[in-house]
Amino acid sequence: MNKRLLLAWLLLISSAACASKPTEQEARRLFSLQTLNIGDINIVVQVADTAKKRAQGLMFQQTAKPGMLLLYQQPAAISLWMRNTTMPLDVAFIGPDWTILHIEQLVPLDETPVAAKTAVIAALEMPQGWFAAKQIKPGAQVQLLD
């Protein structure tokens, strides 16, 4: 009887371990795609528009491309962290008027919360250096297309 109980427990633990880390394909399947316009740049990003999707974010994905828009129904005070996210990111916090309020760097696997300075309607996560390379700064207007 004890062997059966031990075997059942080991199977349960190994199943839970396998279920906790989705493959990159599974992680990406959760998200729809949306075209954004920032200045004269159009980009297609993954959209996390529910609490479950925002909690998943870019975790377990191997690349930040094509980027991710964390979208909220109404302006909210938010904090982000990098649990299970292995690539360096920049995040642009987007205000209720759809302008970029500030841009912060996020360090891989760092679980220290990085907070928006005020309530935001969205946060755009891109590969680190992307905003600087595109010369996108606070005050830039963001538009949802499609």
C-alpha positions in Angstrom: 0.0 0.0 0.0 2.8 2.4 0.9 4.5 1.7 -2.5 1.3 2.6 -4.4 0.9 5.8 -2.4 4.5 6.8 -3.1 4.1 6.0 -6.8 0.9 8.0 -7.0 2.6 10.9 -5.2 5.6 10.8 -7.6 3.4 10.8 -10.6 1.4 13.7 -9.3 4.6 15.7 -8.6 6.1 15.0 -12.0 2.8 15.8 -13.8 2.6 19.1 -12.0 6.2 19.9 -12.9 5.6 19.3 -16.6 2.3 21.3 -16.5 3.9 24.3 -14.9 6.2 25.3 -17.8 4.4 25.6 -21.1 6.3 25.3 -24.3 7.0 28.5 -26.2 4.3 27.5 -28.8 1.8 27.0 -26.0 2.7 30.3 -24.4 2.3 32.2 -27.7 -1.0 30.5 -28.5 -2.7 32.4 -25.7 -2.3 35.8 -27.3 -4.0 37.5 -30.3 -2.0 39.9 -32.4 -2.6 43.6 -32.8 -1.0 46.3 -35.0 0.2 49.4 -33.2 1.3 52.7 -34.6 3.9 54.8 -32.7 4.9 57.9 -34.6 5.7 56.7 -38.1 6.3 53.1 -37.0 3.8 50.2 -37.3 4.4 47.1 -35.3 2.5 43.9 -34.6 2.5 42.7 -31.0 1.0 40.0 -28.9 -1.9 41.3 -26.7 -2.5 40.3 -23.1 -5.9 41.8 -22.4 -7.1 39.6 -19.5 -5.7 39.1 -16.0 -4.6 35.5 -16.9 -2.9 36.7 -20.1 -1.2 39.6 -18.3 0.0 37.3 -15.6 1.5 35.0 -18.2 3.1 37.8 -20.3 6.3 36.8 -22.0 7.2 34.1 -19.4 8.7 31.0 -21.0 9.1 32.7 -24.4 12.6 32.7 -25.8 12.3 36.0 -27.6 10.6 39.3 -26.9 9.7 39.6 -30.6 7.1 40.6 -31.7 6.6 42.4 -28.3 3.7 42.4 -26.0 1.0 44.9 -25.1 -0.4 44.4 -21.6 -3.8 46.1 -22.0 -6.2 47.1 -19.2 -10.0 47.8 -19.4 -9.5 51.0 -17.4 -6.5 52.9 -16.1 -4.8 51.0 -13.3 -1.7 51.3 -11.0 0.4 48.4 -12.2 3.8 46.8 -11.4 5.7 44.3 -13.6 8.3 41.8 -12.8 10.4 39.3 -14.8 9.6 36.0 -13.3 10.5 33.2 -15.8 11.4 35.8 -18.4 14.9 35.3 -19.6 15.4 38.2 -22.1 16.1 41.8 -21.2 13.2 44.1 -22.0 12.2 47.7 -22.1 8.6 48.6 -21.0 6.8 51.7 -22.1 4.0 52.7 -19.6 1.1 54.1 -21.6 -1.3 56.6 -20.1 -5.1 56.9 -20.5 -4.6 59.3 -23.4 -2.4 56.7 -25.2 0.9 58.6 -24.8 4.0 57.0 -23.5 4.6 58.3 -19.9 7.9 56.7 -19.2 10.1 53.8 -20.3 11.9 51.4 -17.9 14.4 48.6 -18.4 13.6 45.2 -17.1 16.3 42.7 -16.0 15.9 39.0 -16.9 14.5 36.9 -14.1 14.4 39.8 -11.7 11.3 39.6 -9.5 11.6 43.1 -8.1 8.4 45.0 -9.1 8.8 47.9 -11.5 5.9 50.2 -11.1 4.2 52.7 -13.4 4.5 56.2 -11.9 0.8 56.8 -12.4 -2.3 54.8 -13.5 -1.9 53.4 -17.1 -4.1 51.9 -19.7 -1.3 49.7 -21.1 2.3 48.7 -21.0 4.3 47.8 -24.1 7.1 45.3 -23.6 9.8 45.2 -26.3 13.3 43.9 -26.6 15.8 46.0 -24.6 17.0 48.9 -26.7 14.1 48.8 -29.1 12.6 52.2 -28.1 16.0 53.9 -28.2 16.8 52.4 -31.6 13.5 53.7 -33.0 14.0 57.1 -31.2 10.7 56.6 -29.3 10.5 58.7 -26.1 8.0 59.7 -23.5 5.3 61.8 -25.0 5.0 59.6 -28.2 1.5 58.8 -29.2 0.4 55.2 -29.5 -2.6 54.1 -31.6 -4.3 50.7 -32.0 -4.8 49.8 -35.6 -7.0 47.2 -37.4 
